[in-house]
């Protein structure tokens, strides 16, 4: 037994362990001996040289030990208590100790569905009030998510959640759970069942229920979803109307914005413009022969920025789909008047031509690229394409040579 050795041999044992290259391993070995052997502990405390060396090892390994303690405390398979973890890893900083205690308690709550916070808090010696509150909230959240029939009051009382804000979050989460799990449940039922009293939380539950109805029922208009879920907030009503109109535009390729807007009573001008832009974009992508002007007129796109975006999108589509189309044709065909958009289309067309083995100078001239910055980017792109081609050719040649030698 090491405890039976004379001090001289204990000192030599310490030096042998302390002088190894693995300083972290050295700490754990020394700390284990300190924890289990009184004479070894007394030696470190009484010998100034040894004590100084051990403190140096502690300083050097502190960050790694704290990280190891955090990892162990958060390990779902771990069973050691927070105090045991802190002792094993030599964690002495109070703030770090509190963090380890909180992590270990959280681990226990998540790993044991029947464990209440009081048990986890006492087991891991969690004394920080804020950490205790988080543990209680986590346990109540776990119970609400795991038990679809559990109401917040039960989870709150079972887990001793006393913080009003945390109670509100539990109630909101339970109502959200009910709305998502029950397609026929209206917002009022979820709010009353879970005692949601916070006005903002009530609005979010109503919004969630209305969104659910819009997504699940393609024929339901916005007004029905709004009235069914007692949605009175004007901004949230506008958002639901926008969602319903957007759904209609995406689901019905022949529907023009006016129909979707009127059907869902979209009165907000910004939302109307977005619906029109979305419909025009849909038409451009779905119809390769449709020019931007047609999509803009068909969908009554009046916003200048939206018009420019649609024109740019249509010209880009034409350039990608038609390898022989020069930028000028795509620009004129789609009425692209914005200078920046024109430059973007010309650069895109030139890069396309280069990728099809056209020399850079020809691609630049063919597509009318005049912007000097675009010119530089195109030359760099050409160099990158050539380098990639040379690399591939080199690999092909090497492969052929190796096949020839193999024969």
C-alpha positions as CSV (number, residue, x, y, z in Angstrom):
1,X,0.0,0.0,0.0
2,X,1.3,3.5,-0.9
3,X,0.2,4.8,2.5
4,X,2.8,2.5,4.2
5,X,5.7,4.0,2.2
6,X,8.1,6.4,3.9
7,X,7.9,10.1,3.0
8,X,11.0,9.9,0.8
9,X,9.4,7.2,-1.4
10,X,6.1,9.1,-1.5
11,X,8.1,12.2,-2.7
12,X,9.7,10.1,-5.4
13,X,6.3,8.7,-6.4
14,X,5.0,12.3,-6.7
15,X,7.9,13.5,-8.8
16,X,7.6,10.5,-11.1
17,X,3.9,11.2,-11.8
18,X,4.3,15.0,-11.9
19,X,7.2,14.9,-14.5
20,X,5.4,12.9,-17.1
21,X,4.6,14.6,-20.4
22,X,0.9,14.2,-20.0
23,X,0.2,17.0,-17.5
24,X,-3.6,16.3,-17.5
25,X,-3.0,12.6,-16.8
26,X,-0.6,13.6,-14.1
27,X,-3.2,15.8,-12.4
28,X,-5.8,13.0,-12.3
29,X,-3.3,10.5,-10.9
30,X,-2.1,12.8,-8.2
31,X,-5.7,13.9,-7.4
32,X,-6.8,10.3,-7.1
33,X,-4.0,9.6,-4.6
34,X,-4.9,12.7,-2.7
35,X,-8.5,11.6,-2.5
36,X,-7.8,8.1,-1.2
37,X,-4.5,8.4,0.8
38,X,-4.2,10.7,3.8
39,X,-0.4,10.5,4.0
40,X,0.0,11.5,0.4
41,X,-2.4,14.4,0.9
42,X,-0.5,15.5,4.0
43,X,2.8,15.3,2.1
44,X,1.5,17.7,-0.6
45,X,0.2,20.1,2.1
46,X,3.3,20.1,4.2
47,X,6.1,20.1,1.5
48,X,6.3,23.6,-0.1
49,X,8.2,22.4,-3.2
50,X,5.7,19.6,-3.9
51,X,2.7,21.9,-3.1
52,X,4.1,24.5,-5.6
53,X,4.6,21.9,-8.3
54,X,1.1,20.5,-7.8
55,X,-0.4,24.0,-8.0
56,X,1.5,24.6,-11.3
57,X,-0.1,21.4,-12.7
58,X,-3.5,22.6,-11.5
59,X,-3.0,26.0,-13.3
60,X,-1.9,24.4,-16.5
61,X,-4.7,21.8,-16.7
62,X,-7.6,24.0,-15.4
63,X,-9.2,24.7,-18.8
64,X,-9.0,21.0,-19.9
65,X,-10.3,19.8,-16.6
66,X,-13.3,22.2,-16.6
67,X,-14.1,21.1,-20.1
68,X,-13.9,17.4,-19.1
69,X,-16.2,18.2,-16.2
70,X,-18.7,19.9,-18.4
71,X,-18.7,17.0,-20.9
72,X,-19.2,14.4,-18.1
73,X,-22.0,16.5,-16.5
74,X,-23.9,16.7,-19.8
75,X,-23.4,13.1,-20.8
76,X,-26.9,11.5,-20.9
77,X,-25.3,8.1,-19.8
78,X,-23.6,9.7,-16.8
79,X,-24.6,8.8,-13.2
80,X,-22.1,10.6,-11.1
81,X,-23.4,13.5,-9.0
82,X,-22.2,17.1,-9.6
83,X,-20.2,17.2,-6.4
84,X,-18.4,13.9,-7.4
85,X,-17.7,15.3,-10.8
86,X,-16.3,18.5,-9.4
87,X,-14.1,16.5,-6.9
88,X,-12.8,14.1,-9.6
89,X,-11.9,16.9,-12.0
90,X,-10.6,19.2,-9.3
91,X,-13.1,22.0,-10.1
92,X,-12.7,24.7,-7.4
93,X,-14.1,27.8,-9.1
94,X,-17.6,28.5,-7.6
95,X,-19.2,29.7,-10.8
96,X,-17.9,26.6,-12.7
97,X,-19.1,24.4,-9.9
98,X,-22.5,25.9,-10.1
99,X,-22.6,25.4,-13.9
100,X,-21.6,21.7,-13.4
101,X,-24.4,21.2,-10.9
102,X,-26.9,22.7,-13.3
103,X,-25.7,20.5,-16.2
104,X,-25.8,17.4,-14.1
105,X,-29.3,18.2,-12.8
106,X,-30.5,18.8,-16.4
107,X,-29.0,15.5,-17.4
108,X,-30.9,13.7,-14.7
109,X,-34.2,15.4,-15.6
110,X,-33.8,14.5,-19.3
111,X,-32.6,10.9,-18.6
112,X,-35.3,10.1,-16.1
113,X,-38.9,11.0,-17.1
114,X,-40.2,10.3,-13.6
115,X,-37.7,12.4,-11.7
116,X,-39.0,15.7,-10.3
117,X,-36.8,18.7,-10.0
118,X,-36.5,18.6,-6.2
119,X,-34.7,15.2,-6.5
120,X,-32.4,16.4,-9.3
121,X,-31.7,19.6,-7.4
122,X,-30.9,17.9,-4.1
123,X,-28.9,15.1,-5.7
124,X,-26.6,17.5,-7.4
125,X,-26.6,20.2,-4.7
126,X,-27.9,23.0,-6.9
127,X,-28.1,26.0,-4.7
128,X,-28.2,28.8,-7.2
129,X,-31.8,30.1,-7.4
130,X,-31.7,30.9,-11.1
131,X,-30.4,27.4,-11.9
132,X,-33.1,25.9,-9.8
133,X,-35.7,27.8,-11.8
134,X,-34.2,26.5,-15.1
135,X,-34.3,22.9,-13.8
136,X,-37.9,23.2,-12.8
137,X,-38.8,24.8,-16.1
138,X,-37.0,22.0,-18.0
139,X,-38.8,19.3,-16.1
140,X,-42.2,20.9,-16.7
141,X,-41.4,21.3,-20.4
142,X,-40.4,17.6,-20.5
143,X,-43.7,16.5,-18.9
144,X,-45.8,18.7,-21.3
145,X,-44.1,17.3,-24.4
146,X,-44.1,13.7,-23.2
147,X,-47.8,13.7,-22.0
148,X,-50.3,15.0,-24.5
149,X,-53.1,14.9,-22.0
150,X,-51.2,16.8,-19.2
151,X,-52.4,20.3,-18.6
152,X,-49.9,23.0,-17.5
153,X,-51.3,23.2,-14.0
154,X,-50.3,19.6,-13.3
155,X,-46.8,20.1,-14.8
156,X,-46.4,23.3,-12.9
157,X,-47.4,21.9,-9.5
158,X,-45.6,18.6,-10.0
159,X,-42.3,20.4,-10.7
160,X,-42.8,23.3,-8.3
161,X,-42.5,26.0,-11.0
162,X,-43.1,29.3,-9.1
163,X,-41.7,31.8,-11.5
164,X,-44.6,33.6,-13.3
165,X,-42.7,34.0,-16.6
166,X,-41.8,30.2,-16.6
167,X,-45.4,29.3,-15.9
168,X,-46.5,31.4,-18.8
169,X,-44.0,29.7,-21.1
170,X,-45.3,26.2,-20.0
171,X,-48.9,27.3,-20.6
172,X,-48.0,28.6,-24.1
173,X,-46.1,25.5,-25.0
174,X,-49.0,23.2,-23.9
175,X,-51.5,25.2,-26.0
176,X,-49.1,25.1,-29.0
177,X,-48.8,21.3,-28.5
178,X,-52.6,20.9,-28.5
179,X,-53.1,23.1,-31.6
180,X,-50.5,21.1,-33.5
181,X,-51.8,17.7,-32.4
182,X,-55.5,18.4,-32.9
183,X,-56.4,19.7,-36.3
184,X,-60.0,20.4,-35.2
185,X,-59.2,22.3,-32.0
186,X,-59.8,26.0,-32.2
187,X,-57.5,28.5,-30.5
188,X,-60.0,29.4,-27.8
189,X,-60.2,25.8,-26.6
190,X,-56.5,25.4,-26.4
191,X,-56.2,28.8,-24.6
192,X,-58.9,28.0,-22.0
193,X,-57.7,24.4,-21.5
194,X,-54.2,25.5,-20.7
195,X,-55.1,28.7,-18.9
196,X,-53.1,31.0,-21.2
197,X,-53.7,34.4,-19.8
198,X,-50.8,36.4,-21.4
199,X,-52.3,38.5,-24.2
200,X,-49.3,38.2,-26.5
201,X,-49.2,34.4,-26.0
202,X,-52.9,34.3,-26.8
203,X,-52.3,36.1,-30.1
204,X,-49.5,33.7,-31.1
205,X,-51.7,30.7,-30.3
206,X,-54.5,32.1,-32.4
207,X,-52.1,32.9,-35.2
208,X,-50.7,29.3,-35.1
209,X,-54.1,27.8,-35.2
210,X,-55.2,30.0,-38.2
211,X,-52.0,29.1,-40.1
212,X,-52.6,25.5,-39.4
213,X,-56.1,25.7,-40.8
214,X,-54.9,27.6,-43.9
215,X,-52.2,25.0,-44.6
216,X,-54.4,22.0,-43.9
217,X,-57.5,23.2,-45.9
218,X,-56.7,24.4,-49.4
219,X,-60.3,25.6,-49.9
220,X,-60.5,27.6,-46.7
221,X,-60.3,31.4,-47.2
222,X,-58.5,33.6,-44.8
223,X,-61.6,35.1,-43.2
224,X,-62.9,31.6,-42.1
225,X,-59.6,30.8,-40.4
226,X,-59.5,34.3,-38.8
227,X,-63.1,34.1,-37.5
228,X,-62.8,30.4,-36.4
229,X,-59.8,31.2,-34.2
230,X,-61.0,34.6,-32.9
231,X,-58.1,36.4,-34.4
232,X,-58.6,40.1,-33.7
233,X,-55.1,41.5,-34.1
234,X,-55.0,43.5,-37.4
235,X,-51.4,42.8,-38.1
236,X,-51.8,39.1,-37.5
237,X,-55.0,39.1,-39.7
238,X,-53.0,40.6,-42.5
239,X,-50.3,37.9,-42.2
240,X,-53.0,35.2,-42.3
241,X,-54.5,36.8,-45.4
242,X,-51.1,36.9,-47.0
243,X,-50.4,33.3,-46.2
244,X,-53.7,32.2,-47.7
245,X,-53.2,34.2,-50.9
246,X,-49.7,32.9,-51.2
247,X,-51.0,29.3,-50.8
248,X,-53.6,29.9,-53.6
249,X,-51.0,31.3,-56.0
250,X,-48.7,28.4,-55.5
251,X,-51.4,25.7,-55.7
252,X,-53.2,27.2,-58.7
253,X,-50.9,28.0,-61.7
254,X,-53.8,29.7,-63.6
255,X,-54.9,31.9,-60.7
256,X,-54.1,35.6,-61.1
257,X,-53.3,37.7,-58.1
258,X,-56.5,39.7,-58.2
259,X,-58.5,36.5,-57.6
260,X,-56.3,35.4,-54.7
261,X,-56.3,38.9,-53.2
262,X,-60.0,39.3,-53.4
263,X,-60.8,35.8,-52.3
264,X,-58.7,36.2,-49.1
265,X,-59.5,39.9,-48.6
266,X,-55.8,41.1,-48.7
267,X,-56.0,44.8,-48.2
268,X,-52.5,45.6,-47.2
269,X,-50.7,47.2,-50.2
270,X,-47.3,45.7,-49.4
271,X,-48.9,42.2,-49.2
272,X,-50.7,42.8,-52.4
273,X,-47.5,43.7,-54.2
274,X,-45.8,40.6,-52.8
275,X,-48.6,38.4,-54.1
276,X,-48.4,39.9,-57.5
277,X,-44.6,39.5,-57.6
278,X,-44.9,35.9,-56.5
279,X,-47.5,35.1,-59.2
280,X,-45.4,36.7,-61.9
281,X,-42.3,34.8,-60.7
282,X,-44.4,31.6,-60.8
283,X,-45.4,32.3,-64.4
284,X,-41.9,33.1,-65.6
285,X,-40.5,29.8,-64.1
286,X,-43.4,27.7,-65.4
287,X,-43.6,29.1,-68.9
288,X,-40.2,29.3,-70.7
289,X,-41.8,31.2,-73.6
290,X,-43.4,33.9,-71.5
291,X,-41.7,37.2,-71.6
292,X,-41.4,39.5,-68.6
293,X,-43.9,42.0,-70.0
294,X,-46.6,39.4,-70.3
295,X,-46.1,38.1,-66.7
296,X,-46.1,41.7,-65.4
297,X,-49.3,42.7,-67.2
298,X,-51.1,39.4,-66.4
299,X,-50.4,39.8,-62.7
300,X,-50.8,43.6,-62.5
301,X,-47.3,44.1,-61.1
302,X,-47.0,47.9,-60.6
303,X,-44.1,48.1,-58.2
304,X,-41.0,49.2,-60.1
305,X,-38.6,47.2,-58.1
306,X,-40.7,44.1,-58.5
307,X,-40.9,44.7,-62.3
308,X,-37.2,44.9,-62.5
309,X,-36.8,41.7,-60.6
310,X,-39.2,39.9,-62.9
311,X,-37.4,41.2,-66.0
312,X,-34.1,40.1,-64.6
313,X,-35.4,36.7,-63.7
314,X,-36.9,36.1,-67.2
315,X,-33.7,37.2,-68.9
316,X,-31.6,35.0,-66.7
317,X,-34.0,32.1,-67.5
318,X,-33.6,32.7,-71.2
319,X,-29.8,32.9,-71.0
320,X,-29.6,29.6,-69.1
321,X,-32.2,27.7,-71.3
322,X,-30.9,29.0,-74.7
323,X,-27.1,28.5,-75.2
324,X,-27.1,30.5,-78.4
325,X,-29.0,33.5,-77.1
326,X,-26.8,36.5,-76.6
327,X,-27.4,38.9,-73.6
328,X,-28.7,41.7,-75.8
329,X,-31.5,39.5,-77.1
330,X,-32.6,38.4,-73.6
331,X,-32.4,42.0,-72.4
332,X,-34.5,43.4,-75.2
333,X,-37.0,40.5,-75.2
334,X,-37.8,41.0,-71.6
335,X,-37.5,44.8,-71.5
336,X,-34.6,44.9,-68.9
337,X,-33.9,48.6,-68.5
338,X,-32.1,48.6,-65.2
339,X,-28.4,49.1,-65.8
340,X,-27.3,46.9,-63.0
341,X,-29.6,44.1,-64.1
342,X,-28.3,44.5,-67.7
343,X,-24.7,44.1,-66.6
344,X,-25.6,41.1,-64.5
345,X,-27.3,39.4,-67.5
346,X,-24.3,40.1,-69.8
347,X,-21.9,38.8,-67.3
348,X,-24.0,35.6,-66.8
349,X,-24.2,35.0,-70.5
350,X,-20.5,35.5,-71.0
351,X,-19.6,33.0,-68.3
352,X,-22.1,30.6,-69.9
353,X,-20.3,30.9,-73.2
354,X,-16.9,30.4,-71.6
355,X,-18.1,27.2,-69.9
356,X,-19.1,26.1,-73.4
357,X,-15.4,26.5,-74.6
358,X,-15.7,30.0,-76.0
359,X,-12.6,32.2,-75.5
360,X,-13.2,35.0,-73.0
361,X,-12.6,37.9,-75.4
362,X,-15.2,36.5,-77.8
363,X,-17.7,35.9,-75.0
364,X,-17.3,39.4,-73.7
365,X,-17.7,41.0,-77.1
366,X,-20.6,38.8,-78.1
367,X,-22.6,39.7,-75.0
368,X,-21.7,43.4,-74.9
369,X,-20.0,43.4,-71.6
370,X,-18.8,46.9,-70.9
371,X,-18.5,47.0,-67.1
372,X,-14.8,46.8,-66.2
373,X,-15.4,45.0,-62.9
374,X,-17.5,42.4,-64.7
375,X,-14.8,42.2,-67.4
376,X,-12.2,41.3,-64.7
377,X,-14.5,38.7,-63.1
378,X,-15.1,37.1,-66.5
379,X,-11.4,36.8,-67.2
380,X,-10.8,35.2,-63.8
381,X,-13.7,32.8,-64.5
382,X,-12.2,31.9,-67.8
383,X,-8.8,31.2,-66.2
384,X,-10.5,29.0,-63.6
385,X,-12.4,27.0,-66.3
386,X,-9.2,26.5,-68.3
387,X,-7.3,25.3,-65.2
388,X,-10.1,22.9,-64.4
389,X,-10.2,21.6,-68.0
390,X,-6.4,21.1,-68.0
391,X,-6.5,19.2,-64.8
392,X,-9.2,16.9,-66.1
393,X,-7.3,16.3,-69.4
394,X,-4.2,15.5,-67.4
395,X,-6.1,12.9,-65.4
396,X,-7.6,11.4,-68.5
397,X,-4.2,11.1,-70.1
398,X,-2.7,9.5,-67.0
399,X,-5.6,7.1,-66.9
400,X,-5.0,6.1,-70.6
401,X,-1.3,5.6,-70.0
402,X,-1.8,3.4,-67.0
403,X,-4.4,1.3,-69.0
404,X,-1.8,1.0,-71.8
405,X,0.9,-0.3,-69.4
406,X,-1.6,-2.6,-67.9
407,X,-2.2,-4.3,-71.3
